[in-house]
Amino acid sequence: MNTSLKTLLRDNLIFLVIALMPYVVVPAIAHAQQRGMPEVFTEPLSVLRGKLIPQSSSSEVWPEDFYCDFVKSEWGWSSCGNLDAFIVGFNKDVDTLLIEKPDASGFVKFDDWDPNNIDEEIKAIEKELKAGVKAQGEKLGIPVRFEGWRAYPTLDKATGVMFYATDISFDGQVSTNIKASVFDRYGYSVFKIVPMNSQLESSQISRIVKDVTNAYVPIPTAKREAFTSGDKVAAVGAVGVLATLIGVKYGKAATAGALAIALAILKKAWFLLLLPFYWILALFRKKS
């Protein structure tokens, strides 16, 4: 999209917001005065065990008191306290990127990820996943279903990255959820990714995961290769971590925690309507 077209779209959206200000923006402003506001993501973002490098000049970092009510009401999550960062519009392929607070259960070994039986392990985990998303739907009051793997669970032992992607339907509308784990010296960091496109091939998902995880820079002492004899070792291996990422207890009943992200935020009409308001606010902040 060329610069003149972007400018035209932005100016028309601003005009639309001004026209609808008595109905939409005034309540939003009043609400925002009591809460933190999104910040433009232009500088490296510090997270608990590293930092994230920005990939787009239009991406935003949302504070917890801004996104918390949203994830509970729109996605049916039971809580929001486990997130380390919430980024909207991370890059051209990623609508929403959520980073969870890192696990500290210890160095995870990959011995249990055996090609000879991993499919059976994943099949058992999938059964619990189906029960878990059904429970999430009951909380939301709509049918929620696991439709299948968009990318089958994969572990790259060389890079220490595990990922998978699921198609979850919320009342008939399918959302693709990508989840990646970067293993380190102390456990692992989790990245929840909602792509712009819900019709991706597995190879495209692999590239998106690589782009996101390459943008994450762990602190030197937390890198997986910094592991030394005597460090804490996790009680479960990679298969157990996969079950945890998916939201089920390994070999037990499904947990009641957050499982799936319902919709891409940037595709929501109300958010597109309010974007110009955030642009204006950011402009005033820069000038001040």
N, C-alpha and C positions, 0 to 999 in steps of 0.2 A: 504494500500500500504506500503510495507516494506521500510526501510531506504535505502538499496542498490538500489532498483528500483527507488526511488525518486532521488537519486544521479545520476543514469544513465540518467534518463529523463532530469534532470537539465543540466547535462554536454552536452548532445546532443543538447538541445535547445540553450545553449550558443554557441556551435560550429556552429549551424545554423545561429544564429544572426551575428556571426563574419563573416561567409561566405557571408551573405547578407548585411553587413554593408554599402557598398557603395550605396546601393539602399534604405535602410530603416533607419538604425540607425543613420547615419551621419545627415540627415535632422532632425531626432528626437532630437538629441543632440543639434543641432543649435537652434531648436525651444524651447527646454527645458531651454537653457541658458537665455531666455527672460521671462520665466514663472516659477512659483513655481513647485516643483516636489512632487509626492506622498511620504508620510512618512510611515514607518512601524508602525503599530498600536500595540504597546507593553505596553503603559502606559495609565491609565485612561484619557479619553478625556473630557476636560471641554466644556460644551455647556452652553447656556444662563441661563437655570434654573436648572442645575444639571451637572452630569457627566455620561459618558458611559464607562463601564468596558470592556476591550478587551476580545474576546472569541477565538481568533486564532492567532498563532504566524506568520501567513502568510498574515494577513489582512493589508490593507493600508488605510490611510486617504488621500484623494485628496484635495488640496487647490482649492479655487474658480477659480483662473485664469487658472487652469489646466482643470477643468471639465466644465466650462461655455460654451465654444464653442461646446463641445461634446453634451451637453443636447439640445442645440439649433438645431444643424445640424442633430443629430441622432434620437432624440426623438420628434422634432418639438415643443419644449417649446418656449414660447415667451420671457422668462427671466429666470435668475438663482439666483436672489438676495434674494430669500426667504428661501434659505437653510442655516441651521446652521452647518451641517456636512454631508460629503459625504464619505462613507466607502465602499470599494470593498473587497469581500471575508470575510465578517464579521465572519461567522462560516461555518461549513460543510453543512449547509442547506440554507444559505443566500448568494446569489451571490452579491447583492448590497443593501446597507442600506442607506437611505437618511433621515436625521432629519431636519424638517422644523423649522424655527424660531418660538418660541412659541407664541400662541395666548394670548392676554392680555385683552380680552373683559369682563372678570369677571368670578366668580364662576358659573359653569353650573349646573342647576338643571335637574333632570331626570324625572320630573313629566309628561312630554309629551310623554315619551316612554311607551305607553299603549299597552299591548298585544292585546287588542280588536280591535285596528285600525292601528297598526304599519305596517301591510302588505300593506294597502292602501297608506300610506305615502311613503313607499319604492317604490311602483309601480309608483307613480307620479315622484319621484326622478329619477327612472330608465329611464323614458321617456326623461327627460332632459339630462341624461347621454348619451343616444344614439345620441342625437343631438350634444352634445359636442365633442364626439370622432369623429363624422363625420367631424366637423369643423377642428379638429386636423389633420385628413387625408388630407383635402383640403390644409392645410398649408404645409404638407409634400409632397403632390403630389401623394399620394398612397391611396388606400381604407383602412380605419380604421373602425373596427366594434366592438360593444359590443357583445360578444358571450354568456354571461351568468354569473351568480354568481358561483364562485368556492367555496366561503364560504359566506353564507347569512349574512347580517349585524346583528351583535350581540353586545349587551351591557351587561357587567358584572357590575352591580351597586355596588357590594360589593368591587371589586378591583378598580373601576373607569376606566376601560379599554373598549373601543369600537373598533371593528375591522370588516373588511369584505375583501373579495378577489374577483377580477373580472378576467375573461378571455377576453382579447382584442386582436383582430387579426390585424396585420399590414401587409397588402398586402398578406394575407393568412397565415402568420406565427403568431401563438398564443403566447402571453406573459401573464403570470399570475402576476397580481399586487395585493399585500397585503397592506392594509393601516390600521394602528392602531393609536388610540388616547389615550393618558394618561391624564386624567383630574386631575387638581390640584386646588390649592387655587385661582389662578389668571386667569385660563382659561384651556388651554390644550396644550400638546406637541404632534406633529404628526410624525409618523414613516412610511416611504414608504419602502416597502420590496419587492425585486425581489428574489424569491426562486430559488435554483439550479434546482429543479424538477418542471415541469409545469403540472404534473399529480397528484397533491396532493389531498387527501381527506380532508374534512372539519376538522376532528379531528387532522390531521397532521398540518394543517394551524394554528389551535388553539394552538398547542404546540410550533410552531415556534414563534408566537406572544408572548407567555408567556416567551420564552427564551430571545427574544429581549427586551421586556419591563422589565423583571427582571434584565437585564444588565444595565438598566437606573436607576440612583439614583438621585432623585430630591433633591435640597437643602432643609434642614429641614423646613425653613419658607414657602416654596412653596408647601409642601405636602397638599393634599386635606383635611386631618383631621385638618390642622392648621387654617382652615376657622373660622372666628369669626364674631359675629354680628357687622354690620357696614361695612364689606368688600363689594366691588363692586360685584353685581350679573349680570350675562350676560342677554342680552335682549332675547336671544333664548335658548331653551332647547336642549336636546340631539338629537332630530330629526333635528333641524336646523343645528347642528354641523355635523351630518351625511351628509346632503346636501352639506355643505361647503367642507367636506373631499372629497367627490366624484367630486367636481368641478362645482357644479351648485348652483345658488341662490335659496334659499328655496321659492317655489311657484312662481318663475319667470323664465325668459329665462336663458339658459346656459351661463356661463361666458366664457371669451376668454382665461382663464389662462391655465396653464399646467394641463393635465389630466392623461395621461398614460405613462408608461415607456415601450419603445418598445422592447428591447432585453436585455438579461442578458449579462453584460459586459464580464465576464470571458469566455463566449462562442464565443466571437468574435475572428476571426483568427488573426487580426492585433494586438489585445491586447496580445494574447498568444505569438506572435512573439516578442513583446517588453518586456515581463515579465523578461527574463534573463537580459536585459539591466538594469532594475530597481534593480534586485538582485545584480548585479555587483556594481551599484552605491551605494546601501545600504551597501555593504561590505566595500567599500572604506570609506564611511562616518563613519562606526564603527571603522575602523582602525585609522582614523584621530582624 
